[in-house]
Amino acid sequence: MSRLVHSKYGYEPPEWVQADARLDKWWKDKKRRAKQKRRKRHAKNQKMPLS
């Protein structure tokens, strides 16, 4: 058994910690892109300049 590593989700194998990090990064990037898309749509509807 491999050595367990402490992560923000508890003690896990190193492979799981790497997978969690990739998923966290993907989710954060997905939320950021959705927010940018909403801002652009709002600016288009309001005829406001983009900042």
PyMOL commands that set and color helices and strands:
alter all, ss='L'
color gray80, all
select helices_A, chain A and resi 14-46
alter helices_A, ss='H'
color red, helices_A
select strands_A, chain A and resi 5-7+10-12
alter strands_A, ss='S'
color yellow, strands_A
deselect
rebuild
show_as cartoon
